[in-house]
Amino acid sequence: MIQNIAVIGSGVMGRGIAYVSAVGGFTVQLVDVKDEALISAKAEIDLIFSKAAARNLFSDQEIESAKDRLTYSSSIEEAAVRADLVIEAVPENITIKKQVFETLDRHAGEHCLFASNTSTMSPTELGSFTKRPDKVMAMHFFNPVHKMPLIEIVRGLETSDETAGYIEACAKQMRKETVLINEFPGFVTSRISALVGNEAFYMLQEGVGTPEEIDKAIRLGLNYPMGPFELGDLVGLDTRLHNLNYLHQTLGEKYRPAPLLVQYVKAGRLGRKTGKGVYDYTQKETAVK
């Protein structure tokens, strides 16, 4: 039974995962090597709790109990020792993930399960960095975690049925819908999202329309909650490019990144986190070409 969860990485996804885990009734440690990142994460999580209270999503007692279950730490080793499940939410860089999984494997109890919040990387490969590949799988959350209803759960080659069952039950306790799928590059959602986002950049590059027009067409014509440029700026254009490069290498030519996307990333226009991506967030969301 999963009771204690350690979330490794307090970025946008990690802090959201920590929040839904605490709300789901789990005891949670959010871990980051940077103290300033933990301070920022706590401030944002407290804001999400405040908004939930204002909307009467939870009682005051439920919110206080969830806050009490959530702690912050800079020690991955200490968090691993206590955990029944570790959810890794570090950047999509295989070298970093390898270091994290090897450290976790040395310090976590034999019963502990490992999950990666990856949108493209192989849970089979991540499992190979441990001595427990049967206890490793992907647990792909979506941004913003506290609002998006789905978790894409992905089995590696050696993931056991028992592990898959525990992870799925954990996700449902977080009040999420799930799909349980077998590993293939990009899973389900990233393959589709990457194609749409990349094609939007090709259309912008070709002068088909402005970013606003293309986003509006996708939102209203295809009933997407966000346009591809809005979504790209939210998740980070560098993240989108990294995913496309991986899918291009593994699935072929149709995922070749649009040259304009590559150019934006080289220019440092990464999206909301830098103040400018496809849109300029320093000038009241005014679009830039």
Secondary structure, DSSP 8 states (H G I E B T S, - for coil): ---EEEEE--SHHHHHHHHHHHHTT-EEEEE-S-HHHHHHHHHHHHHHHHHHHHTTSS-HHHHHHHHHHEEEES-HHHHHHH-SEEEE---S-HHHHHHHHHHHHHHS-TT-EEEE--SSS-HHHHHHTSS-GGGEEEEE--SSTTT--EEEEEE-TT--HHHHHHHHHHHHHTT-EEEEEE--TTTTHHHHHHHHHHHHHHHHHHTS--HHHHHHIIIIIH--SS-HHHHHHHH-HHHHHHHHHHHHHHH-GGG---HHHHHHHHTT--BGGGTBSSEETTTTTEE--
